[in-house]
Amino acid sequence: MKRELPIINIHGTDFFIDVESLSLKERANENNFIPFGYMADVPGGYEFEYGLDSRNIHTIWTDEESVRIKIPELVELDPFGMSQRYQVSMEQLKGKTDFEIMVDQQAFDLRVNKGVLPTIDIAGDLFYVVLDKDRLIPKDDPQSVGIPMPSFIQYDQVLGENVFAYDPKKREIKELDYLKITEIPKNLIAVRLPYSFSLDPVGWNWQNNRDAKTALKTSNLSMHFSSPKIPWEKTDLPDIIKENLEELRQKKVEKIKSGLTKPLVNKRNRGRRI
């Protein structure tokens, strides 16, 4: 049986406290929700600018009246929900902050206090994530220049995530020409690769002059990632190739019809000319 979520009242409007989605959902309109990720972390809770008309985060391009709101931490607003989501007993929650419960403290210590870099396994090749150099450096060859982080996006429609072509021999990320490709790459494999922030949110924060803790509660901080090989057949590449081949066929037909290209004559049907 689904439990009834606790409620907080903000300027006369009731909001459900939804730990699962990490948001406040308006009781009378659950399509109106305020993500905790959009709030500022402050000692003892969260703050945000609340629009009185929109009943949501106030944005700078609206002229609605707003007020500064501060709410307590989730361990205080919904301790049971926090206990259930993060698999921590109610007793263990006592005296803890949201940050201590929601963020892997061992990973945070390794990255922030000990300076350990995150790693990613790409189809069996292990790399350090070095954001200040914008590169992935092979763990077995830390003095090498490594490979640049992809500056492009290869969004796969079938898998619903970024998929890149990887050359396991050269240990390089390749950019495919999806407008022209007509066959499955023979020497390249498909791999998933998270965004830079996901790979190293602490490093990303430092690069952008932000506090190391910024957005870690919703980033799923980790010190190791895995990008296993994905069969090309499970990506959208076969469909793209099929479309490109059909487009080439149509262009050829159009050229023949327009007289720009003559159909090939079967050589076996040609007679000797005198």
Buried (B, 14 or more C-beta within 10 A) or exposed (E): EEEEBBEBEBEEBEBBBBBEEBBBBBBEEEEBBBBBEEBEBEEEBBBBBBBBEEBBBBEEEEEEEBEEBEBEBBBBBBBEBBBBBBEBEEEEBEEBBBBBBBBBEEBBEBBBEEEEBBBBBBBEBBBBBBBEEEBBBBBEEEEEEBBEBBEEEBEBEEBEEBBBBBBBEEBBBBEBEEEEBEEBBEEBBBBBBBEBBBBBBBBBBBBEEEEBBBBBBBBEBBBEBEBEBBEBEEBBBEEBBEEBEEEEEEEEEEEEEEEEEEEEEEEEEEEEEE
